[in-house]
Amino acid sequence: MSKAAHAISAPPSPPSAQSRPGYLATIEHARLVAAVHRWVAEYGRPPRVVDWDPACARRSGRPELAERFERAGTWPRFTQVREHFGGLGNLLRAAGYAPLPRRIGRYRVVWTRREILDAIRRWSELYGEPPTMADWDPYRARRIGQAWRVERYDAGEWPSVKSVRSHFGRLSDAVASAGLVPRRQGQQRAQATAALDPDVELRVAAVRGFGDRREPSQRLAEAVKLVAAARDRGAAPDLQCALIEVAAVAMDWAATSRLAAVSRPPQGTR
């Protein structure tokens, strides 16, 4: 057989592992998942489409989000997410987070009856009392000059009064269905025996309001690493944010453990 014929019939050399499409896709998947975890560590919640799609952010009337994305220059674009995962929900699932629910603007609009009851109980555990109309209606809170209620509502993932009414008719009926006593009209808020720093309170709300499925020990360990990194850099603002994150994660873990202890049957019972 001639050299030319041998060259034609010889099988091609197998591609290296690094050049195979599957290998490259795996690397890109890992990079996108890591970006989600970095985003949560920095902003306290999973990314939304408007966070990684500047054009969408501008169309939605949120140019500041587009400017933040472009100024950072380190986050993946939504087109990359769609190419490798088909959508943001699939990426969030791969990263261990529940997919973001459907929204109007920044607020979630689809809630089930059970989710609303769970949210009422979480709110009461976090703030020591059931939610009021102004707590879950940012527009009402602004009208009566209580912007702090809007900040508290925006810090977590909570139903709106409209969502509650669609299932229960009245917020007070939903609170009663959750096994709690609703506040009567005109009833004064009970004074707390100890007050949290407002930044810590808002960060605790964010930690508890979003579905981070990682183990509490893992979240706390990662928060402590952020403290060490900020301390080594000598960045006082970053150190303050990292310490607040540690406090928020630790308090969330303590509250979850307390609820588990209360719901656990006493020893010796069946």
C-alpha positions as CSV (number, residue, x, y, z in Angstrom):
1,M,0.0,0.0,0.0
2,S,1.4,3.4,-1.0
3,K,2.1,6.1,1.6
4,A,-0.7,8.2,0.2
5,A,-3.3,5.4,0.5
6,H,-2.2,4.7,4.0
7,A,-2.6,8.4,4.9
8,I,-6.1,8.4,3.5
9,S,-7.2,5.2,5.3
10,A,-5.6,6.0,8.7
11,P,-8.1,6.9,11.4
12,P,-7.8,10.4,12.8
13,S,-6.2,10.9,16.1
14,P,-8.7,11.2,19.0
15,P,-9.1,14.7,20.4
16,S,-7.7,15.6,23.7
17,A,-10.0,15.7,26.7
18,Q,-9.7,19.5,26.9
19,S,-11.0,19.9,23.3
20,R,-14.0,17.7,23.6
21,P,-17.4,19.5,23.6
22,G,-18.6,17.7,26.7
23,Y,-15.5,18.7,28.7
24,L,-15.8,22.4,27.7
25,A,-19.6,22.4,28.6
26,T,-18.8,20.9,32.0
27,I,-16.3,23.7,32.7
28,E,-18.8,26.3,31.6
29,H,-21.5,24.8,33.7
30,A,-19.2,24.9,36.8
31,R,-18.3,28.5,36.1
32,L,-21.9,29.6,35.9
33,V,-22.8,27.7,39.1
34,A,-19.9,29.3,40.9
35,A,-21.1,32.7,39.6
36,V,-24.5,32.1,41.3
37,H,-22.8,31.4,44.7
38,R,-20.6,34.5,44.3
39,W,-23.7,36.6,43.6
40,V,-25.6,35.2,46.7
41,A,-22.5,35.9,48.9
42,E,-22.4,39.5,47.7
43,Y,-26.1,40.4,47.4
44,G,-27.8,37.9,49.7
45,R,-30.1,36.4,47.1
46,P,-30.0,34.5,43.8
47,P,-29.6,36.5,40.6
48,R,-32.6,37.5,38.5
49,V,-32.8,37.9,34.7
50,V,-32.7,41.7,35.1
51,D,-29.5,41.3,37.1
52,W,-27.6,39.6,34.3
53,D,-29.4,41.1,31.3
54,P,-28.7,44.8,31.0
55,A,-31.1,45.3,28.1
56,C,-33.9,43.6,30.1
57,A,-33.1,45.8,33.1
58,R,-33.4,49.0,31.0
59,R,-36.7,47.8,29.5
60,S,-38.0,47.1,33.0
61,G,-37.2,50.6,34.1
62,R,-34.2,49.5,36.3
63,P,-31.2,51.2,34.6
64,E,-29.3,51.1,37.8
65,L,-29.2,47.3,37.6
66,A,-27.8,47.5,34.1
67,E,-25.1,50.0,35.2
68,R,-24.2,47.7,38.1
69,F,-23.7,44.7,35.8
70,E,-21.7,46.7,33.3
71,R,-19.6,48.4,35.9
72,A,-18.6,45.0,37.6
73,G,-17.8,43.3,34.3
74,T,-17.4,39.9,36.1
75,W,-20.8,38.4,35.9
76,P,-22.1,36.1,33.1
77,R,-24.7,37.3,30.7
78,F,-28.2,35.8,30.6
79,T,-27.5,34.6,27.0
80,Q,-24.8,32.4,28.4
81,V,-27.1,31.0,31.0
82,R,-29.8,30.3,28.4
83,E,-27.2,28.6,26.1
84,H,-25.9,26.2,28.7
85,F,-28.9,25.7,31.0
86,G,-31.9,26.6,28.9
87,G,-33.0,29.2,31.5
88,L,-32.2,30.8,34.8
89,G,-34.4,28.4,36.7
90,N,-32.4,25.4,35.6
91,L,-29.1,27.1,36.7
92,L,-30.5,28.0,40.1
93,R,-31.6,24.4,40.6
94,A,-28.1,23.2,39.7
95,A,-26.6,25.6,42.2
96,G,-29.0,24.4,45.0
97,Y,-31.5,27.2,45.0
98,A,-35.2,27.1,44.2
99,P,-36.1,28.8,40.9
100,L,-37.2,32.4,41.2
101,P,-41.0,32.6,41.1
102,R,-43.0,34.6,38.5
103,R,-42.9,38.4,39.2
104,I,-44.3,41.7,38.3
105,G,-41.4,44.1,38.6
106,R,-39.4,43.1,41.7
107,Y,-42.3,41.3,43.5
108,R,-43.4,37.7,43.2
109,V,-47.1,37.4,42.3
110,V,-47.8,33.6,42.4
111,W,-48.2,32.1,45.8
112,T,-50.0,29.0,47.0
113,R,-52.1,28.8,50.1
114,R,-49.6,26.7,51.9
115,E,-46.7,29.1,50.9
116,I,-48.6,32.0,52.3
117,L,-49.2,30.3,55.7
118,D,-45.5,29.3,55.9
119,A,-44.5,32.9,55.1
120,I,-46.8,34.2,57.9
121,R,-45.2,31.9,60.4
122,R,-41.7,32.8,59.2
123,W,-42.5,36.5,59.5
124,S,-43.8,36.0,63.0
125,E,-40.8,34.1,64.1
126,L,-38.5,36.7,62.7
127,Y,-40.3,39.9,63.9
128,G,-42.1,38.6,66.9
129,E,-45.6,39.4,65.5
130,P,-47.8,38.5,62.5
131,P,-47.7,40.8,59.5
132,T,-50.1,43.7,59.1
133,M,-51.6,45.2,56.0
134,A,-48.8,47.8,55.8
135,D,-46.1,45.2,56.3
136,W,-47.1,43.3,53.1
137,D,-48.3,46.3,51.0
138,P,-45.3,48.6,50.2
139,Y,-47.6,51.2,48.5
140,R,-49.7,51.5,51.7
141,A,-46.6,51.7,53.8
142,R,-45.2,54.6,51.7
143,R,-48.5,56.5,51.8
144,I,-48.4,56.5,55.6
145,G,-44.8,57.4,55.8
146,Q,-43.4,54.1,57.0
147,A,-40.6,53.5,54.6
148,W,-38.9,51.1,57.1
149,R,-41.7,48.6,56.5
150,V,-40.9,48.8,52.7
151,E,-37.2,48.1,53.4
152,R,-38.1,45.1,55.6
153,Y,-40.5,43.7,53.0
154,D,-38.0,44.1,50.2
155,A,-35.3,42.4,52.2
156,G,-37.0,39.0,52.0
157,E,-39.4,37.1,49.8
158,W,-43.0,37.7,51.1
159,P,-46.5,37.6,49.7
160,S,-48.4,40.7,48.9
161,V,-51.7,41.6,50.5
162,K,-53.4,41.0,47.1
163,S,-52.0,37.4,47.0
164,V,-53.3,36.8,50.6
165,R,-56.7,38.1,49.7
166,S,-57.0,35.9,46.6
167,H,-56.7,32.8,48.9
168,F,-58.1,33.9,52.3
169,G,-60.2,37.0,51.7
170,R,-58.6,38.9,54.6
171,L,-55.1,39.0,56.0
172,S,-56.5,38.5,59.5
173,D,-58.1,35.3,58.3
174,A,-54.8,34.1,56.9
175,V,-53.0,34.8,60.1
176,A,-55.6,32.9,62.1
177,S,-55.3,30.0,59.6
178,A,-51.6,29.9,60.3
179,G,-52.4,29.3,64.0
180,L,-51.6,32.8,65.1
181,V,-53.6,35.7,66.7
182,P,-54.0,38.6,64.3
183,R,-53.4,42.1,65.6
184,R,-56.6,44.0,66.1
185,Q,-57.1,47.3,64.4
186,G,-55.5,50.1,66.5
187,Q,-53.6,47.6,68.7
188,Q,-50.2,48.9,69.6
189,R,-47.1,46.9,68.6
190,A,-45.5,45.2,71.6
191,Q,-42.2,46.6,72.7
192,A,-39.3,44.3,72.1
193,T,-37.1,43.5,75.0
194,A,-34.0,43.7,72.8
195,A,-33.4,45.5,69.5
196,L,-31.3,44.2,66.7
197,D,-29.1,46.5,64.7
198,P,-31.3,47.5,61.6
199,D,-28.6,46.2,59.2
200,V,-28.5,42.8,60.9
201,E,-32.3,42.6,61.1
202,L,-32.6,43.3,57.3
203,R,-29.9,40.8,56.5
204,V,-31.6,38.1,58.7
205,A,-34.8,38.8,56.7
206,A,-32.9,38.3,53.5
207,V,-31.3,35.0,54.7
208,R,-34.6,33.6,55.9
209,G,-36.6,34.9,53.0
210,F,-34.7,33.1,50.2
211,G,-34.5,29.4,49.7
212,D,-30.8,28.6,50.2
213,R,-30.7,24.8,50.4
214,R,-27.2,24.5,51.6
215,E,-26.6,23.2,55.1
216,P,-26.4,25.9,57.8
217,S,-22.9,24.8,58.8
218,Q,-21.7,25.3,55.2
219,R,-23.3,28.7,54.9
220,L,-21.8,29.8,58.2
221,A,-18.3,28.4,57.2
222,E,-18.4,30.4,54.0
223,A,-19.5,33.5,55.8
224,V,-16.6,33.2,58.2
225,K,-14.2,32.9,55.2
226,L,-15.6,36.2,54.0
227,V,-14.8,37.8,57.3
228,A,-11.2,36.5,57.2
229,A,-10.7,37.7,53.6
230,A,-12.1,41.2,54.4
231,R,-9.9,41.4,57.5
232,D,-6.8,40.4,55.5
233,R,-7.5,43.1,52.9
234,G,-8.1,45.7,55.6
235,A,-11.4,46.7,54.0
236,A,-13.6,48.0,56.8
237,P,-16.9,48.3,54.8
238,D,-16.4,44.7,53.5
239,L,-15.6,43.5,57.0
240,Q,-18.7,45.0,58.4
241,C,-20.9,43.4,55.7
242,A,-19.2,40.0,56.3
243,L,-19.7,40.2,60.1
244,I,-23.4,41.0,59.5
245,E,-23.6,38.0,57.2
246,V,-22.2,35.8,60.0
247,A,-24.7,37.1,62.5
248,A,-27.6,36.7,60.1
249,V,-26.7,33.1,59.2
250,A,-26.1,32.2,62.8
251,M,-29.4,33.6,63.9
252,D,-31.2,31.9,61.1
253,W,-29.6,28.6,62.1
254,A,-30.5,29.2,65.8
255,A,-34.1,30.0,64.9
256,T,-34.4,26.9,62.7
257,S,-33.0,24.7,65.4
258,R,-35.4,26.1,68.0
259,L,-38.4,25.4,65.7
260,A,-37.2,21.9,65.2
261,A,-36.8,21.3,68.9
262,V,-40.3,22.6,69.6
263,S,-41.8,20.3,66.9
264,R,-39.9,17.2,68.0
265,P,-42.0,14.9,70.2
266,P,-40.7,14.4,73.8
267,Q,-38.6,11.3,74.4
268,G,-40.5,8.3,75.5
269,T,-43.6,9.1,73.4
270,R,-44.7,7.4,70.2
